[in-house]
Each structure stands twice: as C-alpha cells, then as structure tokens.
Amino acid sequence: MNRPKNRKELLNHINQVSFAVDEVKLYLDTHPCDAEALAYFREFSRERNLALKEYARIYGPLTVDTAEDTCTDRWNWINEPWPWQEGGC
C-alpha cells in the first residue's frame, strides 16, 4: 500500500485501516476458523501498526503503544499538537 504523504492523509489512512481491523475482529469472534478473514486481519493489522509508527516518528505518538519509540528521553508527546489541532484532522 502506498503511504499518504501529509499529516491529514496519514491520519485518514490510520482511521481507514483501524476501521478494517476492528470490523474483521468482530467477524472473527463468530467465525474463528475463516482463514481468509484471518489473513485480512493480519494484513491490515500490520499496515495499521506501520502507519501508527510512521505517524509517531514524524508527528508524535497517537497511541501509548507508539509513545516509547518517540519518547525515550522524556515524556514529551503531550507537548505535540493534538490530531484535531492545527488542521490535523
């Protein structure tokens, strides 16, 4: 998948792949043996994690899972603009 170039596009991409992951998780709750759905989950989960890490690297973390990669010297992610500030969303 091609990665979005700017902050707004990257947030939009994260929202899209997050939605796909959440929906397929619900499906897998009732269809745990669906190999195609599991592959879809793995693909979009990997894409979501990559996008979250990319966002954290460039703009600061959106989730606590990606905070450790960008806040190694101090807890500075609170100082970054929130996604809804400065036209982030």
N, C-alpha and C positions, 0 to 999 in steps of 0.2 A: 504494500500500500504506500502511496505517496504521502509524505508528511506535509501538513499545512505549514505555511511559511510565517505567518504572523500570529500574535497572541490570540486574537479573536478566532482565527481559523483553527488554531491548536485547541482552544477551549471547546469549540464546536465539535471537533473531531473526538476529543475525550468524552464529551457528552454522548455522541453517537455510539462509540464502541462500548461505553459503560452501559448504555441502554440495552445494547445487544447482549452483553454479558449477563445483565440482570434478568432479561427475559428468558434466555436459554437456561439459566439456573433454575428458574421456576418450572420450566418444561422438564428439566432433568429430575426434579423432585418426584415427578409422576411417571417418568419414562427413563429410569436409570440405566437401562441397557441399550439405549439408542446410540450406537457408535457414531453415526453421522452428527448427531447433536453434541456429543462429547467432543468430537474433533472441532466443531464450530466453536464450542466453549473455549477450548484450548487456544485456538487461533485468535479469537477476539480478546481473550484474557491476556494473552501475550502482547497483542497490539496495544491494549489499554495500559499495561504496565510500561511498555516502551514510551508511549505518549506521555504518561504521568512523569516518568523520569526525565524526558526531554523538556517538558514544561518546567519541572523543578530546576533543572540545570540552567535554563535561560531566565526564568521569571521568579523562581522561588517555589517551594512546595505547595501543592493543593491539598495533599493529604499527609497525615502524620507518617505514613509508610515511606514517603519520599523525603521527609524532613532530615533524616540522618545523612543523606548524601550531600545536602547543601548547607547544613548547619553544624559542621564538625567543630568549629572553634567556639561557637556560642549559639544560643537560641535566638537567631536573628530573623526567622521567617515572619514573625509578627510585624516587622518593620517594612516589609514589602507591601506594595499596593494590593488590596484585595481584588479578586477577579472582577467584581462589579464596579470598582473604582477606575477612574481614568479611561473609561471606554473599554475596560477589559472584557466585558461580555457583549 
